[in-house]
Amino acid sequence: MRKHNYTVELTQPTAAEFVHLRQEVGWGELPLDLAQAALEQSLFHVAIRMQGELIAMARVIGDGALFFYIQDVIVAPSYQKQGLGAVLMEQIQGYLATAASKGATVGLLSAKGKEPFYQRYGYLLRPSEQFGAGMCAFI
């Protein structure tokens, strides 16, 4: 599948590519073995490449039945604001349309200020009148 000059692949990036892209956006260091294990446990991958170089990626993790979690929606800084995040999310939404059954929950943690981007795809802000605040712990 091609979008502009970018190639969209539904494949797992290498651990080294994943670590590099995370570092580019300021998400810090990650040991290669941990990156590899995380990638291998994912349910779905989408990668965007330009001339073979990974410039954007996202993945879905979860139990594959009731709970899905959108993780690591990353676009290299020099390629941001070009619609690549939307390409990633369109692929994820397509996957979820077939993988997630009625009653399933799809979660994500938005970076501060990026909430409107995810709201375009039907994701709800928390807290709200119906739901409490989302929570997490960092180890």
TIMI-2910 file (N, C-alpha, C, CB; in pm, 1 decimal, decimal comma, always signed):
<rs>
+----------+----------+----------+----------+----------+----------+----------+----------+----------+----------+----------+----------+------+
!      n_x !      n_y !      n_z !     ca_x !     ca_y !     ca_z !      c_x !      c_y !      c_z !     cb_x !     cb_y !     cb_z ! resn !
+----------+----------+----------+----------+----------+----------+----------+----------+----------+----------+----------+----------+------+
!    +85,3 !   -116,6 !     +0,0 !     +0,0 !     +0,0 !     +0,0 !    +89,9 !   +122,8 !     +0,0 !    -97,1 !     -0,1 !   +122,1 !  Met !
!    +60,2 !   +220,5 !    -83,0 !   +141,3 !   +342,7 !    -88,4 !    +55,8 !   +463,6 !    -58,5 !   +208,6 !   +358,1 !   -225,7 !  Arg !
!   +112,0 !   +552,9 !    +21,5 !    +51,4 !   +682,8 !    +50,0 !   +159,1 !   +784,9 !    +17,5 !     +0,2 !   +695,0 !   +201,2 !  Lys !
!   +134,0 !   +870,8 !    -77,2 !   +233,5 !   +968,6 !   -121,2 !   +362,6 !   +895,0 !   -156,7 !   +259,4 !  +1076,3 !    -10,8 !  His !
!   +475,0 !   +934,3 !    -97,2 !   +601,9 !   +864,9 !   -122,1 !   +633,2 !   +765,5 !    -12,2 !   +715,8 !   +965,2 !   -134,6 !  Asn !
!   +538,1 !   +741,7 !    +74,8 !   +559,3 !   +654,0 !   +188,9 !   +501,0 !   +516,3 !   +160,2 !   +496,6 !   +713,8 !   +316,1 !  Tyr !
!   +563,9 !   +415,3 !   +214,9 !   +512,7 !   +279,9 !   +205,4 !   +453,7 !   +242,7 !   +340,2 !   +623,8 !   +179,7 !   +162,6 !  Thr !
!   +329,7 !   +195,7 !   +340,5 !   +262,6 !   +151,7 !   +462,3 !   +266,5 !     -0,8 !   +464,2 !   +114,7 !   +205,7 !   +469,8 !  Val !
!   +321,6 !    -55,2 !   +572,2 !   +336,5 !   -199,7 !   +585,1 !   +270,1 !   -246,5 !   +714,0 !   +485,8 !   -240,4 !   +582,7 !  Glu !
!   +204,2 !   -358,9 !   +708,4 !   +145,3 !   -418,3 !   +827,9 !   +241,6 !   -523,1 !   +882,3 !     +5,6 !   -481,1 !   +797,1 !  Leu !
!   +362,8 !   -476,4 !   +913,4 !   +469,5 !   -563,4 !   +959,2 !   +534,1 !   -506,4 !  +1084,3 !   +573,8 !   -583,1 !   +849,3 !  Thr !
!   +596,5 !   -594,2 !  +1159,3 !   +667,3 !   -556,8 !  +1280,9 !   +801,1 !   -492,5 !  +1244,7 !   +688,5 !   -680,0 !  +1372,4 !  Gln !
!   +830,4 !   -374,6 !  +1298,3 !   +963,6 !   -317,9 !  +1274,8 !  +1067,1 !   -397,8 !  +1354,0 !   +968,1 !   -166,7 !  +1314,8 !  Pro !
!  +1193,6 !   -377,6 !  +1324,4 !  +1296,3 !   -442,3 !  +1404,6 !  +1304,2 !   -373,2 !  +1540,4 !  +1433,8 !   -438,8 !  +1332,5 !  Thr !
!  +1359,3 !   -443,1 !  +1636,4 !  +1376,7 !   -385,1 !  +1769,8 !  +1465,0 !   -260,6 !  +1762,7 !  +1438,1 !   -488,8 !  +1866,6 !  Ala !
!  +1569,3 !   -264,4 !  +1682,0 !  +1659,3 !   -149,6 !  +1668,9 !  +1585,3 !    -29,0 !  +1610,3 !  +1780,3 !   -186,0 !  +1580,4 !  Ala !
!  +1500,8 !    -51,6 !  +1511,7 !  +1422,8 !    +58,7 !  +1453,6 !  +1327,4 !   +117,6 !  +1556,6 !  +1343,8 !    +10,4 !  +1330,3 !  Glu !
!  +1260,8 !    +31,2 !  +1631,4 !  +1166,4 !    +72,5 !  +1734,9 !  +1236,9 !   +158,0 !  +1840,1 !  +1101,0 !    -50,6 !  +1800,8 !  Phe !
!  +1351,5 !   +111,1 !  +1888,4 !  +1427,5 !   +184,4 !  +1989,4 !  +1470,8 !   +320,0 !  +1934,1 !  +1550,7 !   +102,6 !  +2035,2 !  Val !
!  +1519,5 !   +321,5 !  +1811,3 !  +1564,5 !   +446,6 !  +1749,8 !  +1450,6 !   +547,6 !  +1735,8 !  +1625,6 !   +418,6 !  +1612,9 !  His !
!  +1334,9 !   +501,7 !  +1688,5 !  +1221,6 !   +592,3 !  +1669,9 !  +1173,6 !   +647,3 !  +1804,1 !  +1106,3 !   +520,2 !  +1597,9 !  Leu !
!  +1169,6 !   +563,4 !  +1905,7 !  +1134,0 !   +609,0 !  +2041,4 !  +1230,9 !   +717,6 !  +2089,5 !  +1134,5 !   +489,7 !  +2140,8 !  Arg !
!  +1358,8 !   +697,3 !  +2064,9 !  +1459,1 !   +796,1 !  +2106,2 !  +1441,4 !   +926,7 !  +2029,5 !  +1601,3 !   +741,0 !  +2084,5 !  Gln !
!  +1408,1 !   +918,9 !  +1902,0 !  +1388,0 !  +1039,0 !  +1820,2 !  +1279,5 !  +1129,4 !  +1875,6 !  +1353,3 !  +1000,0 !  +1678,3 !  Glu !
!  +1174,1 !  +1069,7 !  +1932,8 !  +1064,2 !  +1150,6 !  +1986,9 !  +1081,4 !  +1180,0 !  +2135,3 !   +932,0 !  +1080,1 !  +1964,3 !  Val !
!  +1195,0 !  +1141,1 !  +2191,5 !  +1224,2 !  +1175,4 !  +2329,8 !  +1164,9 !  +1082,9 !  +2434,1 !  +1177,3 !  +1310,5 !  +2355,9 !  Gly !
!  +1135,7 !   +958,9 !  +2396,5 !  +1077,2 !   +863,5 !  +2490,7 !  +1181,7 !   +784,4 !  +2567,7 !   +986,7 !   +768,5 !  +2417,6 !  Trp !
!  +1308,8 !   +816,8 !  +2549,6 !  +1414,4 !   +756,3 !  +2629,8 !  +1468,0 !   +625,6 !  +2576,4 !  +1365,6 !   +734,7 !  +2765,8 !  Gly !
!  +1562,7 !   +573,8 !  +2653,5 !  +1632,3 !   +450,4 !  +2619,3 !  +1543,6 !   +328,3 !  +2645,2 !  +1762,8 !   +439,2 !  +2699,3 !  Glu !
!  +1568,1 !   +223,6 !  +2571,0 !  +1497,6 !    +97,2 !  +2588,8 !  +1592,6 !    -13,8 !  +2545,9 !  +1363,1 !    +93,1 !  +2506,7 !  Leu !
!  +1621,2 !   -110,7 !  +2633,9 !  +1709,4 !   -221,4 !  +2594,4 !  +1650,0 !   -298,2 !  +2476,1 !  +1733,1 !   -317,2 !  +2713,6 !  Pro !
!  +1737,0 !   -340,8 !  +2384,5 !  +1691,7 !   -411,6 !  +2263,9 !  +1613,6 !   -538,2 !  +2296,3 !  +1810,5 !   -446,7 !  +2176,8 !  Leu !
!  +1654,8 !   -613,6 !  +2397,7 !  +1583,4 !   -737,7 !  +2428,4 !  +1442,2 !   -709,8 !  +2478,8 !  +1660,7 !   -819,0 !  +2532,3 !  Asp !
!  +1425,8 !   -602,2 !  +2554,5 !  +1292,9 !   -563,5 !  +2601,6 !  +1205,9 !   -514,7 !  +2485,2 !  +1304,2 !   -453,8 !  +2709,5 !  Leu !
!  +1265,5 !   -436,5 !  +2395,2 !  +1194,1 !   -389,7 !  +2276,1 !  +1148,4 !   -508,3 !  +2191,3 !  +1283,7 !   -295,3 !  +2192,4 !  Ala !
!  +1237,2 !   -604,8 !  +2171,6 !  +1203,8 !   -723,1 !  +2091,8 !  +1088,3 !   -800,7 !  +2153,6 !  +1326,0 !   -814,1 !  +2077,5 !  Gln !
!  +1094,0 !   -821,8 !  +2285,1 !   +986,7 !   -894,8 !  +2353,5 !   +853,9 !   -821,5 !  +2340,2 !  +1021,0 !   -914,5 !  +2502,0 !  Ala !
!   +855,6 !   -689,6 !  +2356,5 !   +732,3 !   -610,3 !  +2345,1 !   +673,7 !   -621,5 !  +2204,8 !   +759,5 !   -462,3 !  +2379,3 !  Ala !
!   +758,4 !   -608,3 !  +2104,8 !   +710,4 !   -616,9 !  +1966,8 !   +651,2 !   -754,6 !  +1936,6 !   +824,2 !   -586,3 !  +1869,3 !  Leu !
!   +717,5 !   -859,0 !  +1982,3 !   +670,7 !   -994,8 !  +1954,0 !   +536,8 !  -1025,3 !  +2020,9 !   +774,6 !  -1095,8 !  +1999,3 !  Glu !
!   +506,8 !   -958,9 !  +2131,2 !   +381,5 !   -983,5 !  +2203,1 !   +265,7 !   -899,5 !  +2150,3 !   +400,5 !   -955,9 !  +2350,2 !  Gln !
!   +290,2 !   -813,0 !  +2055,0 !   +185,9 !   -725,8 !  +2000,7 !    +88,9 !   -802,8 !  +1912,8 !   +248,3 !   -611,9 !  +1921,3 !  Ser !
!    -33,5 !   -754,0 !  +1908,0 !   -137,7 !   -814,6 !  +1825,1 !   -133,7 !   -765,5 !  +1681,1 !   -273,5 !   -786,3 !  +1884,3 !  Leu !
!    -92,0 !   -639,3 !  +1662,5 !    -99,9 !   -576,0 !  +1531,1 !     +9,1 !   -470,3 !  +1520,7 !   -240,4 !   -513,3 !  +1507,2 !  Phe !
!    +68,7 !   -461,5 !  +1402,9 !   +171,5 !   -360,1 !  +1375,9 !   +136,8 !   -285,7 !  +1247,9 !   +312,5 !   -424,8 !  +1364,7 !  His !
!   +168,6 !   -157,7 !  +1245,5 !   +167,3 !    -81,1 !  +1121,1 !   +294,6 !     +3,0 !  +1120,7 !    +37,0 !     +9,2 !  +1108,0 !  Val !
!   +365,4 !     -0,8 !  +1009,9 !   +490,0 !    +73,7 !   +994,8 !   +482,0 !   +157,0 !   +867,7 !   +613,0 !    -22,0 !   +991,1 !  Ala !
!   +534,6 !   +277,8 !   +874,6 !   +543,6 !   +362,6 !   +755,7 !   +691,6 !   +385,2 !   +729,0 !   +466,3 !   +499,6 !   +774,5 !  Ile !
!   +730,0 !   +360,6 !   +606,2 !   +870,5 !   +373,9 !   +566,4 !   +884,0 !   +470,0 !   +449,6 !   +929,9 !   +237,0 !   +529,2 !  Arg !
!   +997,2 !   +535,1 !   +447,7 !  +1034,1 !   +619,9 !   +333,7 !  +1169,6 !   +569,7 !   +287,8 !  +1037,8 !   +775,3 !   +371,5 !  Met !
!  +1174,0 !   +519,5 !   +165,6 !  +1295,9 !   +461,5 !   +108,6 !  +1356,9 !   +358,5 !   +204,7 !  +1398,9 !   +572,8 !    +76,8 !  Gln !
!  +1271,1 !   +275,9 !   +264,9 !  +1315,9 !   +169,8 !   +352,9 !  +1335,6 !   +209,1 !   +497,8 !  +1440,5 !   +116,0 !   +302,1 !  Gly !
!  +1342,7 !   +338,5 !   +528,1 !  +1364,9 !   +385,2 !   +665,4 !  +1232,2 !   +396,4 !   +740,1 !  +1437,9 !   +521,6 !   +665,4 !  Glu !
!  +1227,7 !   +342,8 !   +862,8 !  +1108,4 !   +354,1 !   +946,2 !  +1092,8 !   +498,4 !   +991,8 !  +1116,2 !   +258,5 !  +1068,2 !  Leu !
!   +979,9 !   +560,4 !   +953,8 !   +955,8 !   +699,7 !   +993,4 !   +832,5 !   +713,6 !  +1082,1 !   +940,1 !   +787,3 !   +869,9 !  Ile !
!   +751,6 !   +608,4 !  +1092,8 !   +632,9 !   +612,4 !  +1178,7 !   +588,6 !   +469,0 !  +1205,1 !   +517,1 !   +696,2 !  +1112,9 !  Ala !
!   +525,8 !   +449,2 !  +1319,6 !   +476,2 !   +316,7 !  +1353,4 !   +370,8 !   +326,8 !  +1462,2 !   +591,0 !   +225,2 !  +1398,0 !  Met !
!   +295,7 !   +219,8 !  +1476,2 !   +201,8 !   +205,5 !  +1587,0 !   +175,9 !    +56,4 !  +1603,5 !    +67,5 !   +285,7 !  +1561,6 !  Ala !
!   +125,5 !    +21,1 !  +1719,4 !    +92,1 !   -119,1 !  +1742,7 !    -28,1 !   -127,8 !  +1834,3 !   +211,7 !   -195,5 !  +1802,9 !  Arg !
!    -89,0 !   -245,6 !  +1834,9 !   -200,8 !   -275,1 !  +1923,7 !   -157,9 !   -393,1 !  +2009,0 !   -333,8 !   -305,9 !  +1843,8 !  Val !
!   -183,0 !   -381,7 !  +2138,2 !   -153,2 !   -489,0 !  +2231,5 !   -282,5 !   -526,2 !  +2302,4 !    -42,3 !   -447,4 !  +2333,5 !  Ile !
!   -282,3 !   -634,0 !  +2377,1 !   -400,7 !   -673,9 !  +2452,6 !   -421,1 !   -823,2 !  +2449,7 !   -523,2 !   -604,8 !  +2398,9 !  Gly !
!   -542,4 !   -864,3 !  +2489,2 !   -571,1 !  -1008,0 !  +2492,8 !   -632,0 !  -1059,2 !  +2362,4 !   -664,6 !  -1038,8 !  +2607,8 !  Asp !
!   -660,4 !   -970,1 !  +2269,1 !   -711,6 !  -1011,2 !  +2139,5 !   -857,9 !  -1052,6 !  +2139,5 !   -630,4 !  -1122,6 !  +2088,4 !  Gly !
!   -924,9 !  -1032,6 !  +2251,8 !  -1065,3 !  -1071,7 !  +2262,3 !  -1148,8 !   -958,1 !  +2320,7 !  -1079,6 !  -1198,1 !  +2348,6 !  Ala !
!  -1128,9 !   -930,0 !  +2447,3 !  -1207,8 !   -825,5 !  +2514,1 !  -1135,7 !   -692,4 !  +2527,2 !  -1247,8 !   -872,2 !  +2650,0 !  Leu !
!  -1003,0 !   -695,5 !  +2535,0 !   -928,8 !   -573,6 !  +2561,8 !   -818,0 !   -551,4 !  +2459,8 !   -870,7 !   -577,7 !  +2701,3 !  Phe !
!   -817,9 !   -432,9 !  +2403,1 !   -718,6 !   -390,8 !  +2305,1 !   -665,3 !   -256,2 !  +2351,9 !   -779,4 !   -382,2 !  +2159,4 !  Phe !
!   -538,9 !   -232,4 !  +2327,1 !   -476,6 !   -109,2 !  +2371,6 !   -388,0 !    -56,6 !  +2259,5 !   -395,0 !   -131,3 !  +2501,9 !  Tyr !
!   -411,4 !    +66,7 !  +2219,8 !   -331,0 !   +129,8 !  +2115,2 !   -204,2 !   +183,6 !  +2181,2 !   -411,0 !   +244,8 !  +2041,5 !  Ile !
!    -91,3 !   +140,7 !  +2129,0 !    +37,1 !   +170,8 !  +2192,1 !   +137,5 !   +221,3 !  +2089,3 !    +92,5 !    +46,7 !  +2263,4 !  Gln !
!   +224,1 !   +309,2 !  +2131,6 !   +339,2 !   +352,9 !  +2051,1 !   +300,4 !   +409,0 !  +1914,7 !   +433,9 !   +237,7 !  +2031,6 !  Asp !
!   +208,5 !   +503,6 !  +1914,2 !   +179,2 !   +577,8 !  +1791,5 !   +290,0 !   +682,5 !  +1780,9 !    +32,4 !   +644,3 !  +1793,3 !  Val !
!   +387,6 !   +655,3 !  +1694,9 !   +508,6 !   +737,2 !  +1687,3 !   +532,3 !   +782,1 !  +1543,6 !   +631,2 !   +659,2 !  +1740,3 !  Ile !
!   +558,1 !   +911,7 !  +1527,8 !   +598,2 !   +967,2 !  +1398,8 !   +728,4 !  +1043,9 !  +1422,7 !   +485,2 !  +1060,8 !  +1336,8 !  Val !
!   +830,3 !  +1014,1 !  +1344,4 !   +959,3 !  +1083,8 !  +1357,3 !   +935,7 !  +1234,5 !  +1348,4 !  +1060,3 !  +1037,0 !  +1246,6 !  Ala !
!  +1004,8 !  +1313,2 !  +1429,9 !   +981,8 !  +1458,6 !  +1433,4 !   +984,6 !  +1527,4 !  +1297,4 !  +1083,9 !  +1522,0 !  +1520,4 !  Pro !
!  +1075,8 !  +1488,4 !  +1209,9 !  +1085,0 !  +1555,5 !  +1080,0 !   +970,6 !  +1519,1 !   +985,5 !  +1216,6 !  +1521,5 !  +1014,6 !  Ser !
!   +886,1 !  +1422,8 !  +1024,3 !   +772,8 !  +1382,4 !   +940,7 !   +638,4 !  +1412,0 !  +1006,1 !   +782,1 !  +1234,9 !   +908,9 !  Tyr !
!   +640,6 !  +1479,6 !  +1119,9 !   +515,2 !  +1512,4 !  +1188,1 !   +441,4 !  +1622,1 !  +1112,3 !   +541,9 !  +1556,5 !  +1333,9 !  Gln !
!   +311,8 !  +1629,8 !  +1138,8 !   +222,9 !  +1730,1 !  +1076,0 !   +206,4 !  +1707,0 !   +926,4 !   +277,1 !  +1870,9 !  +1099,6 !  Lys !
!   +220,4 !  +1581,9 !   +882,2 !   +202,3 !  +1547,7 !   +741,4 !    +92,2 !  +1443,1 !   +721,4 !   +333,5 !  +1496,6 !   +683,1 !  Gln !
!    +15,8 !  +1415,8 !   +826,8 !    -93,8 !  +1321,1 !   +815,9 !    -56,1 !  +1176,5 !   +840,1 !   -153,9 !  +1332,5 !   +683,6 !  Gly !
!    +67,3 !  +1150,1 !   +881,0 !   +108,7 !  +1011,6 !   +900,9 !    +42,7 !   +949,3 !  +1023,1 !   +259,4 !  +1003,7 !   +914,4 !  Leu !
!    +17,3 !  +1028,8 !  +1126,2 !    -55,8 !   +977,6 !  +1242,4 !   -193,7 !   +928,9 !  +1201,6 !    -68,0 !  +1085,7 !  +1350,9 !  Gly !
!   -258,1 !  +1001,7 !  +1112,6 !   -390,1 !   +961,9 !  +1063,1 !   -381,0 !   +832,5 !   +983,2 !   -451,1 !  +1073,4 !   +976,5 !  Ala !
!   -275,4 !   +815,3 !   +904,8 !   -256,9 !   +690,9 !   +829,3 !   -242,5 !   +574,0 !   +926,7 !   -132,3 !   +700,2 !   +735,9 !  Val !
!   -163,6 !   +593,7 !  +1033,2 !   -147,1 !   +489,2 !  +1134,4 !   -281,7 !   +453,6 !  +1197,4 !    -47,5 !   +534,5 !  +1243,1 !  Leu !
!   -355,7 !   +555,7 !  +1238,2 !   -483,6 !   +531,3 !  +1305,3 !   -585,7 !   +467,3 !  +1212,7 !   -539,2 !   +661,0 !  +1360,4 !  Met !
!   -585,5 !   +502,1 !  +1085,6 !   -678,1 !   +439,3 !   +990,5 !   -650,1 !   +289,7 !   +981,3 !   -666,2 !   +504,9 !   +850,5 !  Glu !
!   -523,9 !   +252,2 !   +979,7 !   -487,5 !   +110,6 !   +975,3 !   -528,4 !    +40,4 !  +1104,2 !   -336,6 !    +94,4 !   +951,9 !  Gln !
!   -506,8 !   +105,6 !  +1217,3 !   -546,0 !    +48,4 !  +1346,4 !   -696,5 !    +31,2 !  +1353,8 !   -497,4 !   +136,9 !  +1462,1 !  Ile !
!   -770,0 !   +132,0 !  +1312,5 !   -916,0 !   +124,6 !  +1316,4 !   -966,2 !    +12,3 !  +1225,3 !   -978,4 !   +259,9 !  +1274,5 !  Gln !
!   -901,5 !     -7,5 !  +1111,9 !   -937,7 !   -117,2 !  +1023,4 !   -914,6 !   -252,5 !  +1089,0 !   -859,1 !   -108,2 !   +894,2 !  Gly !
!   -803,0 !   -265,7 !  +1157,2 !   -774,7 !   -389,6 !  +1229,7 !   -878,8 !   -412,9 !  +1337,9 !   -634,1 !   -385,6 !  +1291,4 !  Tyr !
!   -905,8 !   -309,4 !  +1417,0 !  -1000,8 !   -323,5 !  +1527,9 !  -1142,0 !   -354,5 !  +1478,5 !  -1002,5 !   -196,3 !  +1611,9 !  Leu !
!  -1177,4 !   -306,6 !  +1360,2 !  -1310,7 !   -332,7 !  +1305,4 !  -1332,9 !   -481,5 !  +1282,6 !  -1330,4 !   -256,4 !  +1174,3 !  Ala !
!  -1227,1 !   -554,8 !  +1258,7 !  -1241,3 !   -699,2 !  +1238,1 !  -1201,8 !   -780,8 !  +1360,6 !  -1157,8 !   -742,6 !  +1120,1 !  Thr !
!  -1109,4 !   -730,8 !  +1442,0 !  -1057,8 !   -808,5 !  +1555,1 !  -1139,0 !   -791,9 !  +1682,7 !   -916,0 !   -769,8 !  +1582,1 !  Ala !
!  -1197,8 !   -675,6 !  +1702,9 !  -1269,7 !   -647,1 !  +1828,1 !  -1419,5 !   -670,5 !  +1809,3 !  -1243,5 !   -501,1 !  +1874,7 !  Ala !
!  -1475,3 !   -754,0 !  +1894,1 !  -1618,6 !   -783,4 !  +1889,0 !  -1696,4 !   -684,1 !  +1973,8 !  -1646,4 !   -926,9 !  +1936,6 !  Ser !
!  -1828,2 !   -682,5 !  +1954,3 !  -1915,0 !   -597,7 !  +2035,1 !  -1891,4 !   -629,3 !  +2183,1 !  -2065,0 !   -618,2 !  +1996,6 !  Lys !
!  -1874,3 !   -525,6 !  +2262,0 !  -1847,1 !   -541,0 !  +2404,2 !  -1699,7 !   -528,5 !  +2439,7 !  -1897,7 !   -673,1 !  +2450,5 !  Gly !
!  -1612,4 !   -526,7 !  +2338,7 !  -1468,7 !   -511,6 !  +2364,6 !  -1437,5 !   -367,3 !  +2403,9 !  -1385,5 !   -552,9 !  +2240,0 !  Ala !
!  -1328,0 !   -349,6 !  +2473,9 !  -1280,6 !   -216,9 !  +2514,2 !  -1147,5 !   -190,2 !  +2445,4 !  -1266,1 !   -206,1 !  +2669,7 !  Thr !
!  -1134,9 !    -70,1 !  +2389,6 !  -1009,5 !    -26,5 !  +2328,9 !   -961,8 !    +94,4 !  +2408,4 !  -1027,0 !     +7,9 !  +2175,5 !  Val !
!   -841,3 !    +86,7 !  +2460,5 !   -786,1 !   +195,7 !  +2539,6 !   -660,8 !   +252,9 !  +2477,0 !   -756,4 !   +148,8 !  +2679,4 !  Gly !
!   -622,2 !   +369,7 !  +2527,0 !   -496,8 !   +432,9 !  +2489,3 !   -465,7 !   +541,9 !  +2590,3 !   -503,6 !   +490,6 !  +2345,0 !  Leu !
!   -339,3 !   +577,7 !  +2599,0 !   -297,4 !   +693,4 !  +2677,3 !   -250,3 !   +798,6 !  +2578,2 !   -184,3 !   +656,5 !  +2781,4 !  Leu !
!   -317,3 !   +910,5 !  +2575,3 !   -280,0 !  +1018,0 !  +2484,8 !   -170,5 !  +1103,6 !  +2546,3 !   -401,7 !  +1103,7 !  +2450,1 !  Ser !
!    -77,2 !  +1147,8 !  +2465,2 !    +17,5 !  +1249,5 !  +2509,9 !    -61,6 !  +1378,4 !  +2533,2 !   +133,8 !  +1271,0 !  +2404,7 !  Ala !
!    -16,7 !  +1456,8 !  +2628,4 !    -85,8 !  +1581,6 !  +2660,7 !    -96,9 !  +1668,6 !  +2535,4 !    -11,6 !  +1658,0 !  +2773,7 !  Lys !
!   -217,3 !  +1716,1 !  +2509,8 !   -242,4 !  +1801,5 !  +2394,9 !   -281,6 !  +1726,6 !  +2268,8 !   -122,5 !  +1882,6 !  +2367,4 !  Gly !
!   -266,6 !  +1595,3 !  +2267,9 !   -300,7 !  +1515,5 !  +2149,4 !   -439,9 !  +1454,2 !  +2157,8 !   -198,6 !  +1405,4 !  +2130,0 !  Lys !
!   -513,3 !  +1482,5 !  +2264,6 !   -646,1 !  +1423,5 !  +2283,1 !   -741,4 !  +1450,1 !  +2166,2 !   -707,3 !  +1476,4 !  +2410,2 !  Glu !
!   -744,9 !  +1571,8 !  +2110,2 !   -836,4 !  +1594,2 !  +1996,7 !   -808,6 !  +1503,5 !  +1877,0 !   -827,8 !  +1738,0 !  +1952,2 !  Pro !
!   -682,6 !  +1467,6 !  +1857,0 !   -648,1 !  +1376,1 !  +1747,7 !   -720,8 !  +1243,8 !  +1765,5 !   -495,5 !  +1352,8 !  +1741,5 !  Phe !
!   -717,5 !  +1187,9 !  +1885,6 !   -781,9 !  +1058,7 !  +1910,6 !   -933,9 !  +1070,3 !  +1918,6 !   -728,6 !   +998,2 !  +2039,4 !  Tyr !
!   -982,9 !  +1184,3 !  +1959,6 !  -1128,4 !  +1205,3 !  +1963,6 !  -1188,3 !  +1194,9 !  +1823,5 !  -1161,7 !  +1343,0 !  +2025,3 !  Gln !
!  -1112,3 !  +1229,9 !  +1721,1 !  -1160,3 !  +1217,6 !  +1582,3 !  -1198,2 !  +1074,3 !  +1548,3 !  -1053,6 !  +1267,0 !  +1484,6 !  Arg !
!  -1141,2 !   +978,6 !  +1620,6 !  -1166,5 !   +836,8 !  +1595,7 !  -1263,5 !   +776,5 !  +1697,0 !  -1035,9 !   +759,8 !  +1598,2 !  Tyr !
!  -1328,1 !   +861,6 !  +1775,7 !  -1430,5 !   +814,4 !  +1868,0 !  -1382,5 !   +782,7 !  +2008,3 !  -1493,2 !   +695,2 !  +1812,4 !  Gly !
!  -1258,6 !   +815,1 !  +2039,8 !  -1207,4 !   +789,6 !  +2174,6 !  -1254,0 !   +900,2 !  +2268,4 !  -1052,5 !   +779,9 !  +2174,3 !  Tyr !
!  -1294,4 !   +859,5 !  +2388,2 !  -1354,9 !   +950,4 !  +2485,0 !  -1253,4 !   +999,4 !  +2586,4 !  -1470,2 !   +882,6 !  +2556,2 !  Leu !
!  -1268,0 !  +1125,4 !  +2624,7 !  -1184,9 !  +1180,3 !  +2731,5 !  -1228,1 !  +1122,4 !  +2865,0 !  -1193,1 !  +1334,2 !  +2734,1 !  Leu !
!  -1132,6 !  +1102,9 !  +2953,3 !  -1161,3 !  +1062,0 !  +3089,9 !  -1087,2 !  +1157,9 !  +3180,7 !  -1119,8 !   +912,6 !  +3116,7 !  Arg !
!  -1142,6 !  +1199,2 !  +3289,3 !  -1274,2 !  +1159,8 !  +3338,1 !  -1386,3 !  +1229,3 !  +3260,5 !  -1286,5 !  +1191,1 !  +3486,9 !  Pro !
!  -1502,7 !  +1169,4 !  +3270,2 !  -1623,9 !  +1225,3 !  +3210,9 !  -1737,6 !  +1193,6 !  +3307,1 !  -1651,8 !  +1166,9 !  +3065,8 !  Ser !
!  -1857,9 !  +1234,0 !  +3270,8 !  -1971,9 !  +1205,0 !  +3358,0 !  -1993,5 !  +1054,6 !  +3373,6 !  -2098,8 !  +1270,4 !  +3302,9 !  Glu !
!  -1959,7 !   +978,9 !  +3269,1 !  -1982,7 !   +834,8 !  +3272,2 !  -1863,5 !   +755,9 !  +3326,5 !  -2016,0 !   +786,1 !  +3133,8 !  Gln !
!  -1741,0 !   +803,5 !  +3302,2 !  -1621,1 !   +727,3 !  +3336,7 !  -1528,8 !   +807,0 !  +3427,3 !  -1546,7 !   +685,7 !  +3210,8 !  Phe !
!  -1462,0 !   +737,2 !  +3517,4 !  -1362,0 !   +799,2 !  +3602,0 !  -1233,4 !   +824,7 !  +3524,7 !  -1334,2 !   +712,2 !  +3723,6 !  Gly !
!  -1135,1 !   +878,2 !  +3593,5 !  -1007,2 !   +908,3 !  +3530,0 !   -934,2 !   +779,8 !  +3492,2 !   -919,9 !   +993,6 !  +3623,0 !  Ala !
!   -869,9 !   +778,2 !  +3379,8 !   -780,6 !   +667,9 !  +3346,2 !   -659,5 !   +677,3 !  +3436,6 !   -739,1 !   +671,0 !  +3195,5 !  Gly !
!   -600,9 !   +565,4 !  +3467,1 !   -486,7 !   +565,0 !  +3558,3 !   -378,2 !   +471,9 !  +3504,9 !   -530,1 !   +521,9 !  +3700,8 !  Met !
!   -255,6 !   +492,8 !  +3551,2 !   -145,8 !   +405,4 !  +3514,2 !    -38,4 !   +411,2 !  +3620,5 !    -88,6 !   +443,7 !  +3377,4 !  Cys !
!    +50,9 !   +316,5 !  +3618,4 !   +167,3 !   +315,2 !  +3706,8 !   +289,5 !   +291,8 !  +3619,0 !   +154,7 !   +204,7 !  +3819,4 !  Ala !
!   +398,7 !   +359,7 !  +3647,1 !   +523,0 !   +340,7 !  +3572,5 !   +621,9 !   +267,5 !  +3660,6 !   +581,8 !   +476,3 !  +3524,5 !  Phe !
!   +675,9 !   +158,5 !  +3611,0 !   +769,5 !    +75,0 !  +3686,5 !   +911,7 !   +120,0 !  +3655,7 !   +750,6 !    -76,1 !  +3652,3 !  Ile !
+----------+----------+----------+----------+----------+----------+----------+----------+----------+----------+----------+----------+------+
</rs>
